[in-house]
């Protein structure tokens, strides 16, 4: 009997020893390396396209994660890239993102794109086609077709994606969703969004000067897929936003921040119709005329979203350039409506809610109601923030981590925003009767990506690219 006990003891010892050894074999490298150690295999090798201005700010947010390693930088303007190159001297530097992706392909895991709007799509798709995870600044793209292609590409190439509308990861939008899901305002019927933008020159038409190209700037690469046009000092590094060739105006700049919370909360998808009105500063006076080569000084739009599952249609009103919606009766005379940058109001069948820019300061109306309502948290918060959320998702792998603004969500959101711009760009066109199309309603077939009642407007759905650039999946 004692002999058998000895065998059993030895067998148990070897069994436990094997399990212990196995446990040690799968301990993460950062544990073996000691506190604070992160194995190279656990780091995300990030390449950054557009590294001055907003790009530099994006990089600063990425490196808040100890898991990020900046391996390559790309910018067409050496002046804008100087600061980032100084901060990351070991990172390779390129002016052409295509060259960077080809030469540094093996060491790059993910790519951030912080360029002007007109090059978002081509740079992002080129990275995704090489299997790189992508973070791209808002708006996702310059035109509707590009947004649809990027949404499809994220699924096809199975990469982790995020659009740079940081407010999508804030507390406010989650609280608004929880209120809405609890039925506190009923079903949304009308939504009002507004912004103080533009805060750059807009409404005057394109400049007519021909300026000397700075030696540090590769103007041809800056133009990217656009047709060639002469360099003007007014375009770089910021005022390109007001020109449809490069930017997406006030709506493209702030719509992703202000419309996103209500888009998510009300569960919106593609609109079916849009109409607009514009105000322009022309020949030193305000008029309703419009420069087609420059976004207007102020505009208002209305988009309609069909109701789902027996719910009412939703009408979304957008205002920029200082135009404000009617003040809700439930809001006190001295209470703020939104903030300096703008805000949003959702009117439902049972009540209203409001927020400021980036979904901050969410409140039910009247504001006293929001102070008495207490609901449990049902939507996961993002304490790590928008940028690090994406970093963690990249390291975890495709489909393993929830994201606040993946292309699956930000693609339809961007298409909605750009539908408003399509209406603005079509404003000056006349129909067969000689009437301005701006006085009409544009009907949209989202499945076919076409305006069905005014063919000239469809030219704004998709641009013609220069040779050397494409958006082929």
C-alpha positions as CSV (number, residue, x, y, z in Angstrom):
1,X,0.0,0.0,0.0
2,X,2.8,2.3,0.9
3,X,4.5,1.5,-2.5
4,X,1.3,2.5,-4.4
5,X,1.1,5.8,-2.4
6,X,4.7,6.6,-3.5
7,X,3.8,6.0,-7.2
8,X,0.7,8.2,-6.8
9,X,2.6,11.0,-5.1
10,X,5.2,10.9,-7.9
11,X,2.5,10.9,-10.5
12,X,0.7,13.9,-8.9
13,X,4.0,15.8,-8.6
14,X,4.8,15.3,-12.3
15,X,1.3,16.3,-13.2
16,X,1.4,19.5,-11.2
17,X,4.9,20.3,-12.4
18,X,3.8,19.9,-16.0
19,X,0.9,22.2,-15.5
20,X,3.1,24.7,-13.8
21,X,5.6,24.6,-16.6
22,X,2.9,25.0,-19.2
23,X,1.6,28.0,-17.2
24,X,5.1,29.6,-17.4
25,X,5.3,28.9,-21.1
26,X,2.3,31.1,-21.9
27,X,3.0,34.0,-19.5
28,X,3.0,37.2,-21.6
29,X,6.4,38.6,-22.4
30,X,5.7,41.9,-20.5
31,X,5.3,39.9,-17.3
32,X,8.6,38.1,-17.7
33,X,10.3,41.3,-18.5
34,X,9.3,42.9,-15.2
35,X,7.0,45.7,-14.3
36,X,6.5,48.3,-17.1
37,X,8.2,46.1,-19.8
38,X,6.4,45.8,-23.1
39,X,7.7,43.2,-25.5
40,X,8.3,44.4,-29.1
41,X,5.7,41.9,-30.3
42,X,3.1,43.6,-28.1
43,X,3.7,47.1,-29.7
44,X,1.9,48.6,-32.6
45,X,4.3,49.9,-35.3
46,X,2.5,53.0,-36.5
47,X,3.2,55.0,-39.7
48,X,1.7,58.5,-39.9
49,X,0.7,60.3,-43.1
50,X,0.3,64.0,-42.6
51,X,2.4,64.9,-39.5
52,X,2.0,68.7,-39.0
53,X,-0.9,70.6,-37.5
54,X,-3.7,68.0,-36.7
55,X,-1.3,65.2,-37.6
56,X,1.1,66.3,-34.9
57,X,-1.8,66.4,-32.4
58,X,-2.9,62.9,-33.5
59,X,0.6,61.5,-32.9
60,X,0.7,63.1,-29.5
61,X,-2.5,61.3,-28.6
62,X,-1.4,57.9,-30.0
63,X,1.9,57.9,-28.0
64,X,-0.1,58.3,-24.8
65,X,-0.3,54.5,-25.1
66,X,3.0,52.8,-24.2
67,X,2.2,50.2,-26.9
68,X,2.8,52.6,-29.8
69,X,6.0,52.7,-31.7
70,X,6.3,55.5,-34.4
71,X,8.2,53.9,-37.2
72,X,7.6,56.1,-40.2
73,X,6.5,59.7,-41.0
74,X,5.1,61.1,-44.2
75,X,4.3,64.7,-45.2
76,X,4.4,66.6,-48.5
77,X,5.6,69.7,-46.7
78,X,8.9,69.6,-44.8
79,X,8.0,72.7,-42.9
80,X,4.9,71.0,-41.4
81,X,6.9,67.8,-40.7
82,X,9.8,69.4,-38.9
83,X,8.5,69.2,-35.4
84,X,7.4,65.6,-35.6
85,X,10.6,64.5,-37.3
86,X,12.5,66.1,-34.4
87,X,10.4,64.2,-31.8
88,X,10.9,60.9,-33.6
89,X,14.4,61.0,-35.2
90,X,14.5,57.2,-35.6
91,X,11.4,57.1,-37.8
92,X,11.9,57.1,-41.5
93,X,10.6,60.0,-43.5
94,X,8.9,60.2,-46.9
95,X,7.0,62.8,-48.9
96,X,4.9,60.2,-50.9
97,X,2.8,57.8,-48.8
98,X,2.9,55.3,-51.7
99,X,6.7,55.1,-51.4
100,X,6.5,54.8,-47.7
101,X,4.0,51.9,-47.8
102,X,6.1,50.1,-50.3
103,X,9.5,50.5,-48.7
104,X,8.4,50.2,-45.1
105,X,5.6,47.6,-45.6
106,X,7.1,44.8,-43.5
107,X,7.6,46.9,-40.4
108,X,4.3,48.8,-40.5
109,X,1.3,47.4,-38.5
110,X,-1.1,50.4,-38.8
111,X,-1.4,53.8,-40.4
112,X,-2.9,57.1,-39.4
113,X,-4.1,59.6,-42.0
114,X,-4.2,63.3,-41.1
115,X,-4.0,64.9,-44.5
116,X,-6.4,67.4,-46.1
117,X,-9.8,65.8,-46.9
118,X,-9.2,65.3,-50.6
119,X,-6.4,62.7,-49.9
120,X,-8.0,60.8,-47.0
121,X,-9.5,58.0,-49.2
122,X,-6.6,57.2,-51.5
123,X,-4.1,57.0,-48.6
124,X,-6.4,55.0,-46.4
125,X,-7.3,52.5,-49.1
126,X,-3.7,52.0,-50.0
127,X,-2.9,51.1,-46.4
128,X,-5.8,48.8,-46.0
129,X,-4.9,46.9,-49.2
130,X,-1.6,46.1,-47.6
131,X,-3.4,44.7,-44.5
132,X,-2.7,47.8,-42.3
133,X,-5.1,49.0,-39.7
134,X,-6.2,52.5,-40.3
135,X,-7.1,55.6,-38.3
136,X,-8.3,58.5,-40.5
137,X,-9.2,62.0,-39.5
138,X,-12.8,63.3,-40.0
139,X,-14.5,63.4,-42.4
140,X,-13.7,59.9,-43.5
141,X,-13.6,61.0,-47.2
142,X,-14.0,63.9,-49.6
143,X,-17.0,62.5,-51.5
144,X,-19.8,60.0,-51.0
145,X,-18.3,57.3,-53.3
146,X,-15.1,57.3,-51.4
147,X,-16.9,56.8,-48.1
148,X,-18.7,53.8,-49.5
149,X,-15.5,52.2,-50.8
150,X,-13.7,52.7,-47.5
151,X,-16.6,51.1,-45.6
152,X,-16.5,48.1,-47.9
153,X,-12.7,47.9,-47.8
154,X,-12.6,47.6,-44.0
155,X,-14.6,44.4,-44.2
156,X,-12.8,43.0,-47.3
157,X,-9.3,43.4,-45.9
158,X,-10.3,42.7,-42.3
159,X,-8.5,45.6,-40.7
160,X,-9.3,47.7,-37.6
161,X,-10.6,51.1,-38.5
162,X,-11.5,54.3,-36.7
163,X,-12.5,57.8,-37.8
164,X,-11.0,60.7,-35.9
165,X,-14.2,62.2,-34.3
166,X,-13.0,61.9,-30.7
167,X,-16.4,62.8,-29.2
168,X,-17.6,59.4,-30.3
169,X,-15.7,58.0,-27.4
170,X,-16.9,60.5,-24.8
171,X,-19.3,59.9,-22.0
172,X,-22.0,62.2,-23.4
173,X,-23.1,60.2,-26.5
174,X,-23.4,57.1,-24.3
175,X,-25.6,58.9,-21.8
176,X,-27.8,60.2,-24.6
177,X,-28.2,56.7,-26.1
178,X,-29.1,55.3,-22.7
179,X,-31.8,58.0,-22.2
180,X,-33.1,57.4,-25.7
181,X,-33.1,53.6,-25.3
182,X,-35.0,54.0,-22.1
183,X,-37.7,55.9,-24.0
184,X,-37.3,59.1,-22.1
185,X,-38.1,61.3,-25.1
186,X,-40.0,58.8,-27.2
187,X,-39.2,58.4,-30.9
188,X,-37.1,61.1,-32.6
189,X,-39.0,63.2,-35.1
190,X,-36.9,66.4,-35.6
191,X,-33.2,67.0,-35.0
192,X,-31.4,70.3,-35.0
193,X,-27.6,70.7,-35.4
194,X,-25.5,73.9,-35.7
195,X,-22.0,75.2,-35.6
196,X,-20.1,78.5,-35.6
197,X,-17.9,77.3,-38.5
198,X,-16.5,78.5,-40.9
199,X,-13.7,80.2,-39.0
200,X,-11.6,80.3,-42.2
201,X,-12.2,82.4,-45.3
202,X,-15.3,81.0,-47.1
203,X,-17.8,82.3,-49.6
204,X,-15.5,84.6,-51.6
205,X,-14.6,82.2,-54.4
206,X,-11.1,80.8,-55.2
207,X,-8.2,83.2,-55.2
208,X,-6.9,84.2,-58.7
209,X,-3.3,84.9,-57.8
210,X,-0.5,82.6,-58.9
211,X,2.0,82.3,-56.1
212,X,5.5,80.8,-55.9
213,X,5.6,77.3,-54.5
214,X,7.7,77.0,-51.3
215,X,10.8,74.9,-51.9
216,X,9.8,72.6,-48.9
217,X,6.4,71.8,-50.4
218,X,5.8,69.2,-53.1
219,X,2.7,70.7,-54.6
220,X,2.1,67.9,-57.0
221,X,1.9,65.4,-54.2
222,X,-0.2,67.8,-52.1
223,X,-2.8,67.8,-55.0
224,X,-2.8,64.0,-54.9
225,X,-5.7,62.6,-56.9
226,X,-7.1,66.0,-57.8
227,X,-6.7,67.5,-61.3
228,X,-3.8,69.9,-61.5
229,X,-4.3,73.5,-60.6
230,X,-1.9,76.3,-59.7
231,X,-0.6,76.8,-56.2
232,X,-2.0,79.6,-54.1
233,X,-0.7,80.7,-50.7
234,X,-4.2,80.8,-49.4
235,X,-4.6,77.0,-49.7
236,X,-2.0,75.8,-47.2
237,X,-1.7,74.9,-44.4
238,X,-5.4,75.5,-43.3
239,X,-7.7,77.5,-45.6
240,X,-8.1,74.6,-48.1
241,X,-11.2,73.6,-46.0
242,X,-13.4,76.2,-47.7
243,X,-12.7,75.0,-51.2
244,X,-14.7,72.0,-52.6
245,X,-11.6,70.8,-54.6
246,X,-9.8,70.0,-51.3
247,X,-12.1,70.4,-48.3
248,X,-15.6,69.8,-47.2
249,X,-16.5,73.1,-45.6
250,X,-18.2,73.8,-42.3
251,X,-20.4,70.7,-42.6
252,X,-17.5,68.4,-43.3
253,X,-15.3,69.9,-40.6
254,X,-17.8,69.8,-37.7
255,X,-20.6,67.5,-38.9
256,X,-18.8,64.4,-37.8
257,X,-18.5,65.9,-34.3
258,X,-22.0,67.4,-34.0
259,X,-24.2,65.1,-36.1
260,X,-22.6,61.8,-34.9
261,X,-24.1,61.8,-31.4
262,X,-27.7,62.3,-32.7
263,X,-27.1,60.0,-35.6
264,X,-26.1,57.2,-33.2
265,X,-28.7,58.0,-30.6
266,X,-31.6,58.0,-33.1
267,X,-30.3,55.0,-35.0
268,X,-30.2,56.9,-38.3
269,X,-28.8,55.4,-41.6
270,X,-28.9,56.8,-45.1
271,X,-31.1,59.9,-45.9
272,X,-33.6,59.8,-48.8
273,X,-33.8,63.5,-49.6
274,X,-32.0,66.8,-49.0
275,X,-32.6,70.5,-49.6
276,X,-30.6,73.6,-48.8
277,X,-30.3,77.3,-48.8
278,X,-27.1,79.4,-48.8
279,X,-25.9,82.9,-47.9
280,X,-22.7,84.3,-49.5
281,X,-20.5,87.4,-49.2
282,X,-20.2,88.6,-52.7
283,X,-19.1,92.0,-54.0
284,X,-19.1,93.4,-50.5
285,X,-22.7,92.5,-49.8
286,X,-24.7,89.5,-48.6
287,X,-26.6,87.8,-51.3
288,X,-28.2,84.5,-52.1
289,X,-25.8,84.0,-55.0
290,X,-23.2,81.3,-54.7
291,X,-19.6,80.6,-55.8
292,X,-19.5,77.0,-57.0
293,X,-15.8,76.8,-56.4
294,X,-16.1,77.8,-52.7
295,X,-18.4,76.8,-49.9
296,X,-20.9,79.5,-48.8
297,X,-20.4,81.8,-45.8
298,X,-23.5,80.3,-44.2
299,X,-25.9,77.6,-45.1
300,X,-28.9,75.6,-43.8
301,X,-29.9,72.1,-44.9
302,X,-32.7,69.6,-44.2
303,X,-32.3,65.9,-44.6
304,X,-35.0,63.3,-44.3
305,X,-34.5,59.8,-42.9
306,X,-37.3,57.2,-43.4
307,X,-38.8,55.7,-40.2
308,X,-38.0,52.1,-39.4
309,X,-40.3,49.4,-37.9
310,X,-43.3,51.7,-37.7
311,X,-41.4,54.6,-36.2
312,X,-41.9,58.2,-37.7
313,X,-39.6,59.7,-40.3
314,X,-36.8,61.9,-38.9
315,X,-36.0,65.3,-40.3
316,X,-32.5,66.6,-39.5
317,X,-31.8,70.3,-39.9
318,X,-28.2,71.6,-40.1
319,X,-27.1,75.2,-39.8
320,X,-23.7,76.8,-40.0
321,X,-22.1,80.3,-40.3
322,X,-23.9,81.6,-37.2
323,X,-27.4,80.5,-38.0
324,X,-29.2,79.0,-35.0
325,X,-32.4,76.9,-34.6
326,X,-35.4,78.1,-32.7
327,X,-34.7,78.0,-29.0
328,X,-36.7,75.2,-27.3
329,X,-39.5,76.4,-25.0
330,X,-38.3,74.0,-22.3
331,X,-34.9,75.8,-22.1
332,X,-34.7,78.8,-19.7
333,X,-34.0,82.2,-21.1
334,X,-30.6,82.4,-19.4
335,X,-29.6,78.8,-19.9
336,X,-27.0,78.1,-22.6
337,X,-28.0,76.4,-25.8
338,X,-25.0,74.4,-26.9
339,X,-21.6,76.0,-26.7
340,X,-19.2,78.2,-28.7
341,X,-18.7,75.5,-31.3
342,X,-22.3,74.5,-31.8
343,X,-24.7,71.8,-30.5
344,X,-27.6,69.5,-31.2
345,X,-31.2,69.0,-30.1
346,X,-33.3,65.9,-30.5
347,X,-37.0,66.4,-30.4
348,X,-39.0,63.2,-29.8
349,X,-42.7,62.3,-29.4
350,X,-42.3,62.5,-25.5
351,X,-39.6,65.1,-24.9
352,X,-36.3,66.6,-25.9
353,X,-32.6,66.3,-25.2
354,X,-29.7,68.5,-26.0
355,X,-25.9,68.5,-26.1
356,X,-23.0,70.7,-27.0
357,X,-20.1,70.1,-29.4
358,X,-18.6,66.6,-29.2
359,X,-21.8,65.5,-27.3
360,X,-20.6,67.3,-24.2
361,X,-23.0,68.6,-21.6
362,X,-25.8,66.2,-22.5
363,X,-29.1,67.1,-20.8
364,X,-32.8,66.3,-20.9
365,X,-35.1,69.3,-21.4
366,X,-36.1,71.0,-19.2
367,X,-32.6,70.8,-17.7
368,X,-34.1,70.1,-14.3
369,X,-35.3,66.8,-15.6
370,X,-31.8,65.6,-16.4
371,X,-30.8,66.2,-12.8
372,X,-33.4,63.8,-11.4
373,X,-33.2,60.9,-13.9
374,X,-30.7,58.2,-12.9
375,X,-30.2,55.2,-15.2
376,X,-27.8,52.3,-15.0
377,X,-24.9,52.3,-17.4
378,X,-25.8,49.9,-20.2
379,X,-23.2,51.0,-22.8
380,X,-19.5,50.4,-22.3
381,X,-17.5,53.6,-21.5
382,X,-14.1,54.4,-23.1
383,X,-11.8,55.6,-20.3
384,X,-8.7,55.1,-22.4
385,X,-10.0,57.5,-25.0
386,X,-10.6,57.4,-28.7
387,X,-7.0,57.0,-29.9
388,X,-5.9,54.4,-27.4
389,X,-9.1,52.5,-28.0
390,X,-8.1,52.0,-31.6
391,X,-4.5,51.1,-30.6
392,X,-5.8,48.4,-28.3
393,X,-8.2,47.1,-30.9
394,X,-5.3,46.9,-33.5
395,X,-3.2,44.9,-31.0
396,X,-6.1,42.6,-30.2
397,X,-6.9,42.0,-33.9
398,X,-9.8,42.4,-36.3
399,X,-13.2,41.8,-34.8
400,X,-12.0,41.4,-31.2
401,X,-12.5,44.9,-29.8
402,X,-15.4,47.3,-29.9
403,X,-14.8,50.7,-31.5
404,X,-16.6,54.0,-31.2
405,X,-16.3,55.1,-34.8
406,X,-15.3,52.1,-37.0
407,X,-15.9,52.6,-40.8
408,X,-19.0,50.5,-40.4
409,X,-20.5,53.4,-38.5
410,X,-18.5,56.4,-39.7
411,X,-19.0,55.4,-43.4
412,X,-22.8,56.0,-43.4
413,X,-22.4,59.0,-41.1
414,X,-19.9,60.6,-43.6
415,X,-22.2,59.8,-46.5
416,X,-25.0,61.6,-44.8
417,X,-22.8,64.7,-44.2
418,X,-21.5,64.7,-47.7
419,X,-25.1,64.4,-49.0
420,X,-25.5,67.9,-47.5
421,X,-22.5,69.1,-49.4
422,X,-23.7,67.6,-52.6
423,X,-26.8,69.8,-52.3
424,X,-24.7,72.9,-51.6
425,X,-22.5,72.1,-54.7
426,X,-25.6,71.6,-56.9
427,X,-27.1,74.9,-55.7
428,X,-26.1,77.0,-58.8
429,X,-27.2,74.4,-61.4
430,X,-30.4,75.1,-63.4
431,X,-33.0,72.6,-64.5
432,X,-34.6,72.4,-67.9
433,X,-36.9,75.3,-67.0
434,X,-34.0,77.5,-66.1
435,X,-34.7,77.4,-62.4
436,X,-31.9,77.0,-59.8
437,X,-31.8,73.5,-58.4
438,X,-31.2,75.0,-55.0
439,X,-34.9,75.8,-54.8
440,X,-35.7,72.1,-55.3
441,X,-35.5,68.9,-53.2
442,X,-32.9,66.3,-54.2
443,X,-34.1,62.7,-54.0
444,X,-31.4,60.1,-53.1
445,X,-31.1,56.4,-53.9
446,X,-28.5,55.2,-51.3
447,X,-28.2,51.7,-52.8
448,X,-27.3,53.1,-56.2
449,X,-25.6,56.2,-54.8
450,X,-27.5,58.4,-57.2
451,X,-29.7,61.5,-57.2
452,X,-32.8,60.4,-59.0
453,X,-34.4,63.7,-60.0
454,X,-31.5,65.9,-61.1
455,X,-28.7,64.2,-63.1
456,X,-26.1,67.1,-63.0
457,X,-25.9,66.7,-59.2
458,X,-24.5,63.2,-59.6
459,X,-21.1,64.6,-60.7
460,X,-20.5,65.4,-57.0
461,X,-20.9,61.8,-55.9
462,X,-17.5,60.7,-57.3
463,X,-14.5,62.6,-58.6
464,X,-12.3,61.8,-61.5
465,X,-8.8,61.0,-60.3
466,X,-5.5,61.9,-61.9
467,X,-3.3,59.1,-63.3
468,X,-1.4,57.4,-60.6
469,X,-4.3,57.3,-58.1
470,X,-7.3,55.0,-57.9
471,X,-9.9,53.7,-55.6
472,X,-10.2,50.1,-56.9
473,X,-11.0,47.5,-54.3
